[in-house]
Amino acid sequence: MNELAVYIINYYHDLMTVEERAAYYSIVAEYKIERTNNPSMKERLQTLASADPKVRALLADGAEAFFAGVRDRVLRDHPNEVFLNLCPRCGALAKTPTAKQCGKCFFSWHGDV
């Protein structure tokens, strides 16, 4: 999954639509269903996988396309609400919106105001 899409889904999930959140939970549930051998766990996880046609339509092209679509829509519809925490040295996207050290070049901007 694209680094920017992960960042947006992890830290700006409140900007996702109700259907997008349901689709995300469906992806997570389906992933866990595939990896468990416990029949009762599979049954419980099935309740999280949405059968709503709007949600299934969002997932029609697969998880990667869904994540890219969410990323693009959130950035387009909420440009002033999403803070892309970029490293001042190399420009890489930091791991979190509040991080003060780059995961790529390891530059630290803790002392900056």
C-alpha positions as CSV (number, residue, x, y, z in Angstrom):
1,M,0.0,0.0,0.0
2,N,1.2,3.5,-0.8
3,E,2.9,5.3,2.1
4,L,0.8,8.4,1.7
5,A,-2.4,6.3,1.7
6,V,-1.4,4.6,4.9
7,Y,-0.6,7.9,6.5
8,I,-4.0,9.4,5.6
9,I,-6.0,6.3,6.6
10,N,-4.1,6.0,9.9
11,Y,-4.2,9.6,10.9
12,Y,-7.1,11.2,9.0
13,H,-9.7,8.4,9.1
14,D,-12.2,10.9,10.4
15,L,-12.2,12.4,6.9
16,M,-13.3,9.2,5.4
17,T,-16.9,8.8,4.4
18,V,-19.1,6.2,6.2
19,E,-18.9,3.9,3.2
20,E,-15.1,4.3,3.0
21,R,-14.8,3.3,6.7
22,A,-17.1,0.3,6.2
23,A,-15.0,-0.7,3.2
24,Y,-11.8,-0.4,5.2
25,Y,-13.2,-2.5,8.0
26,S,-14.3,-5.1,5.4
27,I,-10.7,-5.2,4.0
28,V,-9.3,-5.8,7.5
29,A,-12.0,-8.4,8.4
30,E,-11.4,-10.3,5.1
31,Y,-7.6,-10.3,5.6
32,K,-8.1,-11.7,9.1
33,I,-10.7,-14.3,7.9
34,E,-8.1,-15.6,5.4
35,R,-5.5,-16.0,8.1
36,T,-7.4,-17.7,10.9
37,N,-8.1,-21.4,11.4
38,N,-10.6,-20.8,14.1
39,P,-14.2,-21.3,12.8
40,S,-15.9,-19.2,15.5
41,M,-13.4,-16.4,14.9
42,K,-14.2,-16.5,11.1
43,E,-17.9,-16.4,11.9
44,R,-17.5,-13.3,14.1
45,L,-15.3,-11.6,11.6
46,Q,-17.9,-12.2,8.9
47,T,-20.1,-9.6,10.7
48,L,-17.5,-6.9,10.0
49,A,-17.3,-7.6,6.2
50,S,-20.0,-5.4,4.7
51,A,-22.5,-6.6,2.1
52,D,-23.7,-3.1,1.3
53,P,-23.6,-2.6,-2.5
54,K,-22.1,0.9,-2.1
55,V,-19.2,-0.5,0.0
56,R,-18.7,-3.5,-2.3
57,A,-18.6,-1.0,-5.2
58,L,-15.7,0.8,-3.5
59,L,-13.9,-2.5,-3.3
60,A,-14.6,-3.7,-6.8
61,D,-11.2,-2.9,-8.1
62,G,-9.3,-4.3,-5.1
63,A,-7.8,-2.9,-1.9
64,E,-5.0,-1.0,-3.6
65,A,-7.3,0.9,-5.8
66,F,-9.6,1.6,-2.8
67,F,-6.7,3.0,-0.8
68,A,-5.5,5.1,-3.7
69,G,-9.1,6.4,-4.2
70,V,-9.5,7.3,-0.5
71,R,-6.1,9.1,-0.5
72,D,-6.9,11.1,-3.6
73,R,-10.4,12.1,-2.4
74,V,-9.3,13.1,1.1
75,L,-6.5,15.2,-0.3
76,R,-8.8,16.8,-2.9
77,D,-11.8,17.4,-0.5
78,H,-9.8,18.4,2.6
79,P,-6.5,20.0,1.6
80,N,-6.5,22.4,4.6
81,E,-7.2,19.6,7.1
82,V,-4.4,17.2,6.2
83,F,-1.0,18.1,7.5
84,L,1.7,16.3,5.5
85,N,4.7,16.2,7.9
86,L,7.6,16.4,5.5
87,C,11.2,16.2,6.5
88,P,12.8,19.6,6.2
89,R,16.0,18.0,4.9
90,C,15.0,15.4,2.3
91,G,11.3,16.0,1.9
92,A,10.2,12.5,2.8
93,L,6.9,11.9,4.6
94,A,7.4,11.4,8.3
95,K,5.7,8.4,9.9
96,T,3.2,10.5,11.9
97,P,1.9,14.1,11.7
98,T,3.8,14.8,15.0
99,A,7.0,13.0,14.3
100,K,10.2,15.0,14.6
101,Q,12.7,12.6,13.0
102,C,12.8,11.4,9.5
103,G,12.6,7.7,8.9
104,K,14.5,8.0,5.6
105,C,17.5,10.2,6.3
106,F,17.2,10.2,10.1
107,F,17.3,14.0,10.3
108,S,15.9,15.3,13.6
109,W,14.0,18.6,14.0
110,H,13.1,18.2,17.7
111,G,14.7,21.5,18.6
112,D,13.0,23.5,15.9
113,V,10.0,25.7,16.7
